[in-house]
Amino acid sequence: MVSQHGILLAVAIISDHFGPLVSKVCRCLLRHGALPLQEIVRRLELSPGQVKNSLLVLIQHNCVQAFNAPRGNGDKTVTHYLAIFDNIVHRQRFSKFLSIIRADIPESEALLEGLLQNGSITPAREEIRMNFNKLVFAHYVERCPKPEPFFDPLVDEQSTSSRKRAPKTVEIALSIDKKVVNTAALSDAERFSEIPYIMEDASNANDSPRSSISGAKRKHNALEGDAELDSTIAENEVLWRANFEKFTFCLKKKFCADRKKPKLKVGTHPIWEAFFEASLMERDNNSVTSPINGIMERLGQKEGGTSMTLDHITRVLEELNCSPSSEDPDSFILDLSRIVEASRNEEIESLVRKKYGQEAFTIFRLLVRERGPVETDKIIDTTILDKQIVHGTLYKLWKDDYIDTERILSGTGTGNTQYFVWRVKNTFREQFIDNLCHAALNLRQMGSKDDTKLRNRKNILILALTRHDDSLMLFQDF
């Protein structure tokens, strides 16, 4: 579920990029979930043509996923449209994505920039095939998902209920939004299938005055005779888009590498940097794997790296929580999720310290680390703080929804006694993310004001928004 300020942030991004009409349709989908065309028209009181064109823009730029669902109890289906919040927010990170390509595949930067501007494209010239395939091979670019897959929420709900009744089943609950996206996704073999050397329409494309990258929008002709916005793609037309998952992982790696640098011992920085530089194509988004030969090769290019022995490098890697890979003994693997989790706790603890003081920071950190209910007396004994200060601080944190409390009755002795236990609230991170979205929204609004003083500070606001977005990605994407 997207938070209130998260919706406002996403709508502001769409409004800046595509105008108020498209943002109105986007806001409707974010607030009410997946809806059919006629229901969007009814809620917004817009003409069907206006809604269709707005949906076309959002689908073209990967902000909306269409899917077919059963209509009533019959065999007929109706097309629903689902706003993809994560993809919308990623639009404010295009400069970060381009910086990744600039460092990795600089000759393909212009191609990616055109792809990000157009949303979905088909390469129209044979001469760009090599640079485009470099993006595909590195998984920076992928084929677009199925345009209108079939998804039945009722059948999915029944299968989920049956799995819940099965014993010893541990499964992460996915939202309907995630399930629709997963249903539309292609297999990895299809997603990253390279463009062939000879394209059927290459000769025609070379003679055309159009750009080397042509925006291949879902067919407008189909809209004229279809009451429900047919966005299917012609069989001989392959659409490509940026792989946000890959870019997010690259930013996650960079964040984790930079986050730990200030805490490293003297002399370990080159090994830490070489480990990330030598990383291979990852199988998941939570770990980094690097071969020892690649690490030593990268170290040889750094000052003092040639003098380091294999035993020294191995020992330092283990001290940095890099363990030998179970699949390849000559490779080391690092779990990024541990760094991410520690960083999230540090961010929230830092906010608590600034807002409530050192005593609140000490108490909150204790509750986070305990991961369960803690008695008031234990908090006092562990933190060595005054009893009145602990009581007052706990009340402030409870009042602002950072922690929760429960009264426990004890029947020992001649009469009943009671005591209180405290735990970190399950929703405190969602509240923190909503606050981050609110701050990002304020920064965007300040940067868009036509004010002379603010105009002179626009670069400062852009830098502040970029840094603030790092925190937002830490909680929402990493």
C-alpha positions in Angstrom: 0.0 0.0 0.0 1.4 3.4 -1.1 1.4 6.0 1.6 -0.5 9.3 1.3 2.6 11.4 0.6 4.0 8.7 -1.6 0.9 9.1 -3.9 1.4 12.9 -3.8 5.0 12.6 -4.8 4.3 10.2 -7.7 1.5 12.5 -9.0 3.8 15.5 -8.8 6.5 13.6 -10.9 3.9 12.6 -13.5 2.5 16.1 -13.6 6.0 17.6 -14.2 6.8 15.1 -17.0 3.4 14.7 -18.7 1.0 17.4 -17.6 -2.0 17.7 -15.3 -4.4 15.5 -17.4 -2.1 12.4 -17.3 -1.4 13.0 -13.6 -5.1 13.1 -12.9 -5.5 9.6 -14.4 -2.4 8.4 -12.5 -3.7 9.7 -9.2 -7.0 7.9 -9.7 -5.2 4.5 -10.2 -2.8 5.1 -7.3 -5.7 5.9 -4.9 -8.2 3.2 -6.0 -5.9 0.4 -7.4 -6.5 -1.4 -10.7 -9.5 -0.1 -12.6 -11.1 -0.8 -16.0 -11.4 2.1 -18.6 -15.0 2.8 -18.0 -14.6 3.0 -14.3 -11.7 5.6 -14.7 -13.9 7.6 -17.0 -16.8 7.5 -14.5 -14.6 8.5 -11.5 -12.8 11.4 -13.2 -15.7 12.6 -15.4 -13.4 12.9 -18.4 -14.1 11.8 -22.0 -13.0 8.3 -23.0 -10.6 9.7 -25.5 -8.8 11.8 -22.8 -8.4 8.8 -20.5 -7.3 6.5 -23.4 -4.6 9.0 -24.4 -3.4 9.4 -20.9 -3.2 5.6 -20.4 -1.2 5.3 -23.6 1.4 7.7 -22.3 1.6 6.0 -18.9 1.9 2.5 -20.6 4.5 3.8 -23.0 6.6 5.0 -20.1 6.2 1.9 -18.0 4.1 3.6 -15.3 1.0 1.5 -15.9 0.5 -2.2 -16.5 -2.6 -3.5 -18.3 -4.0 -6.9 -17.5 -7.1 -8.9 -18.3 -9.4 -10.1 -15.5 -12.7 -12.1 -15.6 -15.9 -10.1 -15.9 -18.5 -11.4 -13.6 -19.1 -15.2 -13.7 -19.0 -15.6 -17.5 -16.1 -16.3 -19.9 -15.7 -12.6 -20.9 -12.7 -10.6 -19.7 -12.2 -6.9 -19.1 -8.9 -5.0 -19.3 -7.8 -3.3 -16.0 -5.0 -0.7 -15.6 -2.6 -0.8 -12.7 -0.3 2.1 -11.7 3.3 0.9 -10.9 4.4 3.3 -8.1 8.1 2.2 -8.1 8.5 2.9 -11.8 7.0 6.3 -11.4 9.4 7.3 -8.7 12.3 5.9 -10.6 11.7 8.7 -13.1 13.5 11.2 -10.8 16.6 8.9 -10.9 17.3 9.0 -14.6 20.5 11.1 -14.0 21.8 8.4 -11.6 21.0 5.7 -14.2 22.9 7.6 -16.9 25.9 8.1 -14.6 26.1 4.3 -14.2 26.2 3.8 -18.0 28.7 6.6 -18.4 31.1 4.8 -16.1 30.4 1.3 -17.4 29.5 1.5 -21.1 30.1 5.2 -22.2 29.5 4.5 -25.9 25.9 3.4 -25.1 25.0 6.5 -22.9 23.1 8.3 -25.8 21.1 5.1 -26.5 20.0 4.8 -22.9 19.1 8.5 -22.7 16.9 8.1 -25.7 15.3 5.0 -24.2 14.6 6.8 -20.9 13.1 9.7 -22.7 10.8 7.6 -24.9 9.9 4.9 -22.3 9.7 2.0 -24.7 11.5 1.8 -28.1 12.4 -0.4 -31.0 15.9 0.2 -32.4 15.5 1.4 -36.0 19.0 1.2 -37.4 21.4 -1.7 -37.8 24.4 0.4 -37.0 23.3 0.9 -33.4 22.8 -2.8 -32.8 26.3 -3.4 -31.3 26.0 -0.7 -28.6 22.4 -1.6 -27.9 23.4 -5.2 -27.4 26.0 -4.2 -24.9 23.2 -2.7 -22.8 21.2 -5.9 -23.2 24.1 -8.2 -22.4 24.8 -6.3 -19.2 21.0 -6.4 -18.4 20.7 -2.6 -18.3 18.0 -3.0 -21.0 15.2 -5.6 -21.2 12.3 -6.5 -23.5 9.0 -5.1 -22.3 6.7 -7.4 -20.4 3.5 -9.0 -21.8 1.1 -6.1 -22.7 -2.1 -7.6 -21.3 -1.6 -10.9 -19.4 -4.5 -12.7 -17.8 -4.8 -12.5 -14.0 -7.7 -13.6 -11.9 -7.5 -12.1 -8.3 -10.1 -14.5 -7.0 -8.3 -17.6 -8.2 -5.0 -16.2 -6.8 -6.7 -15.5 -3.4 -8.0 -19.1 -3.2 -4.6 -20.6 -4.0 -3.0 -18.4 -1.4 -5.6 -19.5 1.2 -4.9 -23.2 0.5 -1.1 -22.6 0.9 -1.7 -21.0 4.2 -3.5 -24.1 5.5 -0.5 -26.3 4.4 1.9 -27.2 7.2 5.5 -25.9 7.3 5.0 -23.4 4.5 7.0 -20.2 4.7 6.1 -17.7 2.0 6.5 -13.9 1.7 3.0 -12.4 1.1 3.0 -10.4 -2.2 0.6 -7.6 -2.9 -1.8 -7.8 -5.9 0.3 -5.2 -7.6 3.4 -7.3 -7.4 1.6 -10.4 -8.5 0.3 -8.7 -11.6 3.8 -7.4 -12.5 5.2 -10.9 -12.0 2.5 -12.4 -14.2 3.4 -9.9 -17.0 7.2 -10.5 -16.7 9.0 -12.5 -19.3 11.5 -15.2 -18.6 15.2 -14.1 -18.3 15.9 -15.8 -21.7 13.2 -13.7 -23.3 14.0 -10.5 -21.4 17.7 -10.4 -22.4 17.6 -11.9 -25.9 19.9 -9.8 -28.1 19.0 -8.2 -31.3 20.0 -10.3 -34.4 22.7 -8.9 -36.7 20.3 -8.5 -39.7 17.1 -6.7 -38.9 14.2 -7.1 -41.3 13.4 -3.4 -41.5 17.0 -2.1 -41.3 17.2 -0.9 -44.9 13.9 0.9 -44.6 14.9 2.5 -41.3 18.2 3.7 -42.8 16.3 5.5 -45.5 13.9 7.1 -43.1 14.5 10.6 -41.8 13.4 9.5 -38.3 15.9 9.3 -35.4 18.0 6.2 -34.9 15.7 5.4 -32.0 12.0 5.5 -32.7 9.4 5.5 -29.9 7.3 2.4 -30.6 4.1 3.2 -28.9 1.4 0.6 -28.5 -0.8 0.9 -31.5 -3.1 3.9 -31.7 -5.0 2.4 -34.7 -6.4 -0.3 -32.4 -7.9 2.3 -30.2 -10.3 3.6 -32.8 -12.2 0.3 -33.0 -11.7 -1.0 -29.5 -13.8 0.3 -26.6 -11.3 -0.9 -24.0 -7.9 0.4 -25.1 -6.2 -2.4 -26.9 -2.4 -1.9 -26.3 -1.1 -5.1 -27.8 2.0 -5.1 -29.9 2.4 -6.4 -33.4 4.1 -9.8 -33.5 7.1 -8.5 -35.5 7.6 -5.5 -33.2 9.8 -5.9 -30.2 9.7 -3.2 -27.6 12.6 -2.5 -25.2 12.8 -0.6 -21.9 15.3 0.2 -19.2 15.7 -2.5 -16.6 15.1 -0.6 -13.4 15.8 -3.6 -11.3 19.4 -3.7 -12.6 20.0 0.0 -12.1 18.6 -0.2 -8.5 21.0 -3.0 -7.7 23.9 -1.0 -9.1 22.9 1.9 -6.8 22.5 -0.5 -3.9 26.0 -1.8 -4.4 27.5 1.7 -4.6 25.5 2.7 -1.4 26.8 -0.3 0.6 30.4 0.2 -0.6 30.3 3.9 0.3 28.5 3.4 3.6 31.1 1.1 5.0 34.2 3.0 3.8 34.4 5.4 6.8 34.4 2.4 9.2 37.2 0.4 7.5 40.6 -0.1 9.0 43.7 1.6 7.6 45.0 -0.4 4.6 41.7 -2.2 3.9 40.2 0.4 1.5 42.0 -1.0 -1.7 40.7 -4.5 -1.0 37.2 -3.3 -0.3 37.2 -1.3 -3.5 38.7 -4.1 -5.6 36.1 -6.6 -4.3 33.2 -4.4 -5.7 35.1 -3.6 -8.9 35.7 -7.3 -9.6 32.0 -8.4 -9.0 30.4 -10.7 -11.5 26.8 -10.7 -12.9 24.7 -11.4 -9.8 22.0 -14.0 -9.5 20.0 -12.1 -6.9 19.8 -8.6 -5.6 21.0 -9.2 -2.1 24.6 -10.3 -2.6 27.8 -9.5 -4.5 30.2 -12.2 -5.6 33.7 -11.6 -6.8 36.4 -14.2 -7.8 39.7 -13.9 -5.9 41.7 -13.7 -9.2 39.6 -10.7 -10.3 40.1 -9.0 -6.9 43.9 -9.5 -7.1 43.9 -8.2 -10.7 42.1 -5.0 -9.6 44.4 -4.7 -6.6 47.4 -4.8 -8.9 46.2 -1.5 -10.4 46.1 0.3 -7.1 48.9 1.8 -5.1 50.5 -0.8 -2.8 48.2 -3.5 -4.1 51.0 -5.6 -5.7 52.7 -6.1 -2.3 49.6 -7.7 -0.7 49.8 -11.5 -0.4 46.9 -13.9 -1.0 46.7 -14.8 2.7 46.5 -11.2 3.7 43.8 -10.4 1.1 41.7 -13.5 2.2 42.0 -12.6 5.9 40.9 -9.0 5.3 37.9 -10.2 3.1 36.8 -12.4 6.0 37.1 -9.5 8.4 34.9 -7.5 6.1 32.2 -10.3 6.3 33.0 -11.6 2.8 32.7 -15.4 3.0 33.9 -18.1 0.5 31.1 -19.0 -2.0 29.6 -22.4 -1.5 29.4 -22.8 -5.3 32.9 -21.6 -6.1 35.6 -21.9 -3.4 37.8 -19.4 -5.3 35.1 -16.6 -5.0 33.9 -14.5 -2.1 30.4 -13.4 -1.5 29.0 -10.5 0.5 25.5 -10.2 1.9 24.3 -6.7 1.2 21.1 -7.1 3.2 23.0 -6.9 6.5 24.5 -3.6 5.5 21.2 -2.3 4.3 19.4 -3.3 7.5 22.1 -1.7 9.7 21.9 1.5 7.6 18.1 1.7 8.0 18.4 1.4 11.7 21.1 4.1 11.8 18.9 6.4 9.8 15.9 6.1 12.0 18.0 6.2 15.2 19.6 9.4 13.9 16.2 10.9 13.4 15.1 9.9 16.9 18.3 11.4 18.4 17.7 14.8 16.6 14.1 14.9 17.5 14.0 13.6 21.1 17.6 13.7 22.3 20.3 11.2 23.4 18.2 9.4 26.0 15.5 8.6 23.4 18.1 7.4 21.0 19.5 5.0 23.6 16.1 3.6 24.5 15.0 3.3 20.9 18.2 1.5 19.9 17.7 -1.0 22.7 14.1 -1.8 21.6 15.2 -2.2 17.9 18.0 -4.6 18.9 15.7 -6.6 21.2 13.1 -7.2 18.4 10.5 -8.0 21.0 8.7 -6.7 24.1 10.9 -5.2 26.8 9.8 -4.5 30.4 10.1 -1.0 31.7 12.4 -2.1 34.6 14.7 -3.8 32.1 14.9 -0.7 30.0 15.9 1.3 33.1 18.5 -1.2 34.2 20.0 -1.7 30.7 20.2 2.0 29.8 21.2 3.2 33.3 18.9 6.2 32.9 16.8 7.9 35.6 13.4 6.3 36.0 11.5 9.5 35.4 13.4 10.2 32.2 12.7 6.7 30.9 9.0 7.0 31.6 8.8 10.5 30.0 10.8 9.4 26.9 8.8 6.2 26.4 5.6 8.3 26.5 6.9 10.7 23.8 7.9 7.8 21.6 4.6 6.0 22.1 2.6 9.2 21.5 4.3 9.8 18.1 3.7 6.1 17.0 7.4 5.0 17.1 6.7 2.4 19.8 3.8 0.4 21.2 3.0 -0.7 24.7 1.0 -3.5 26.4 -0.1 -3.9 30.0 0.6 -7.3 31.5 -1.2 -8.7 34.5 0.7 -10.9 36.9 -1.1 -13.0 39.5 1.8 -13.7 41.8 1.5 -13.4 45.6 -1.7 -12.3 47.4 -2.9 -9.9 44.8 -2.6 -9.1 41.1 0.1 -6.7 39.9 0.7 -5.2 36.5 3.6 -4.0 34.5 4.2 -2.6 31.0 6.2 -3.9 28.1 7.4 -1.9 25.1 8.3 -2.8 21.5 9.1 -1.0 18.3 5.9 -0.5 16.3 5.6 -2.6 13.2 4.5 0.4 11.1 7.3 2.8 12.2 9.2 2.2 9.0 6.2 2.9 6.9 5.7 6.1 8.8 9.4 7.0 8.2 9.0 6.3 4.4 5.9 8.5 4.3 7.9 11.3 6.0 10.7 10.9 3.4 8.2 11.1 0.6 6.7 14.3 2.2 10.2 15.9 2.4 10.9 14.9 -1.3 7.6 16.4 -2.3 8.4 19.7 -0.5 11.8 19.9 -2.2 10.3 19.3 -5.7 7.7 22.0 -5.0 10.3 24.5 -3.8 12.4 23.8 -7.0 9.4 24.4 -9.3 8.4 27.8 -7.8 9.1 30.8 -10.1 10.9 32.8 -7.4 14.1 34.7 -8.0 15.7 33.7 -4.7 14.8 30.1 -5.2 15.9 30.1 -8.8 19.4 31.1 -7.7 19.4 28.2 -5.3 17.9 25.7 -7.7 21.2 23.7 -8.0 21.3 23.4 -4.2 17.7 22.2 -4.1 18.5 19.6 -6.9 21.5 18.4 -4.9 19.4 18.2 -1.7 16.7 16.2 -3.5 19.3 13.8 -5.0 20.8 13.1 -1.5 17.4 12.8 0.0 16.5 10.3 -2.6 19.3 8.1 -1.4 17.5 7.7 1.9 14.2 7.0 0.1 15.8 4.3 -2.0 17.4 2.8 1.1 14.0 2.1 2.7 11.9 1.6 -0.4 14.1 -0.1 -3.1 17.1 -1.6 -1.4 
